[in-house]
Amino acid sequence: MAFPTAVNSQITDSVTQVNTEVLGEGPAVATGNLFVATSQALANAAHNATTNQQLATTSQQATTTIGVTNIFSLGASSSGEATSKVFA
């Protein structure tokens, strides 16, 4: 039983119980916040990886197109000359 005060003992008991509840819930709330932050960070990382792959594919397609265009723009004699030097 609480010490006698000018405040009703039921009020002091109620405040004590609420304070105990808050202290008891603290670790669970902190762990929940940690899990939410971690899952959001992992989701952002996965999204960034997908976006980077898409951008890399676009760059690779552009590079391949330029390379093929350069190969086709060469004359037959120059490509034959280059091929003979590669295999010689």
C-alpha positions in Angstrom: 0.0 0.0 0.0 1.2 3.5 -0.9 2.1 6.0 1.8 -0.9 8.1 2.8 -1.0 11.4 1.0 -3.5 14.1 0.1 -4.1 12.3 -3.1 -6.4 9.3 -3.2 -4.4 6.1 -3.1 -6.3 4.7 -6.1 -5.0 7.6 -8.2 -1.4 7.0 -7.2 -1.8 3.3 -7.8 -3.2 4.0 -11.3 -0.3 6.3 -12.1 2.2 3.7 -10.9 0.6 1.0 -13.0 0.6 3.3 -16.1 4.3 4.1 -15.6 5.1 0.4 -15.1 3.2 -0.4 -18.3 5.1 2.2 -20.3 8.4 0.9 -19.0 7.4 -2.6 -19.8 6.3 -1.8 -23.4 9.5 0.2 -24.2 11.7 -2.7 -25.4 8.9 -4.1 -27.5 8.2 -0.7 -29.2 11.9 -0.1 -29.7 12.3 -3.6 -31.3 9.2 -3.0 -33.6 10.7 0.3 -34.7 14.0 -1.4 -35.4 12.3 -4.0 -37.5 10.3 -1.5 -39.5 13.4 0.7 -40.2 15.4 -2.4 -41.2 12.7 -3.7 -43.6 12.4 -0.3 -45.2 16.1 -0.1 -45.7 16.2 -3.6 -47.3 13.3 -2.7 -49.5 15.0 0.4 -50.7 18.2 -1.5 -51.4 16.3 -4.1 -53.5 14.5 -1.3 -55.4 17.8 0.5 -56.0 19.4 -2.8 -57.3 16.6 -3.3 -59.7 16.8 0.2 -61.0 20.5 0.0 -61.4 20.1 -3.2 -63.4 17.6 -1.6 -65.7 19.8 1.4 -66.3 22.8 -0.8 -66.9 20.9 -2.8 -69.5 19.9 0.4 -71.3 23.5 1.6 -71.4 24.7 -1.8 -72.6 22.1 -1.8 -75.4 23.2 1.6 -76.5 26.9 0.6 -76.4 26.2 -2.5 -78.5 24.2 -0.5 -81.0 27.1 2.0 -81.4 29.6 -0.9 -81.7 27.6 -2.7 -84.4 27.0 0.6 -86.3 30.7 1.2 -86.3 31.5 -2.3 -87.5 29.0 -1.9 -90.3 30.3 1.5 -91.3 33.7 0.1 -92.0 34.5 -0.9 -95.6 35.0 -4.5 -96.5 38.7 -4.1 -97.2 39.5 -2.4 -93.9 37.6 -5.1 -91.9 39.3 -7.8 -93.9 42.7 -6.2 -93.2 41.9 -6.0 -89.5 40.8 -9.6 -89.4 43.9 -10.8 -91.2 46.0 -9.0 -88.6 44.0 -10.6 -85.7 44.5 -14.2 -87.1 48.0 -13.7 -88.3 
